[in-house]
Amino acid sequence: MQISKRDIKLLILLACILVLTASYMFGYKHFGEKRHTVEEKNSILQEKYNDLSAKNANREKYIQETEANSKKLETLTAKYPSAVTVENEIYFTKLLQDKTKAVVMQMTYTEPETFYADSEAGTSTGITGYKAVSTISFEADYASFKKAVQYINSAKSRRVIDSINVSVDRTSGKLSGSMAYNDYYLDGADGKYEPDTIPAGASGAGVESIFGKLVTSK
């Protein structure tokens, strides 16, 4: 079988085309894709490098700010007790009456509920914040009512008035209503629980019998 020179040239040209196509498909294109991937990684790394370089340039500033914020956090958390119990609330109500002359007719106390957890803030402080709501029904004159509001807001433990409902007797000028306030405490913080100590013989701190005088039959 004889192949003409023209056919040989065509075969050579076809072989060159196949070699170029193979080189592009398995060489240039492959390395081009890898180059694109490497460039993307380099771009990400460059952004991280620029960010870290900027932070490193302000390293001392960040350290000082972190230390200052840590001290502020310690000061703030120290103002909160580590627990609030129903005993605390009962005695606080008794002191509220003594200090303001308002008469508390009824008091209710709800079980504490979580209002803060370190997992929600993305930190690892180990602190959990709780809130307990106390509601009192009271009778008072206007002066005593204002003293009661001030007494609650200035309490040693963190107390915040949540709501007030008041009505006035137009004839006597006496006020009656209800007030709800929130008690906050932080479990896991530096604050300590301080149980209330009732002084011996404190006025109004107790009665001989909660059932009153007994009537004996003759």
Secondary structure, 3 states (H helix, E strand, C coil): CCCCHHHHHHHHHHHHHHHHHHHHHHHHHHHHHHHHHHHHHHHHHHHHHHHHHHHHHCHHHHHHHHHHHHHHHHHHHCCCCCCCCHHHHHHHHHHHHHHHCCEEEEEEECCCEEEEEHHHHCCCCCCEEEEEEEEEEEEECHHHHHHHHHHHHCCCCCEEEEEEEEEECCCCCCEEEEEEEEEEEEECCCCCCCCCCCCCCCCCCCCCCCCCCCCCCC
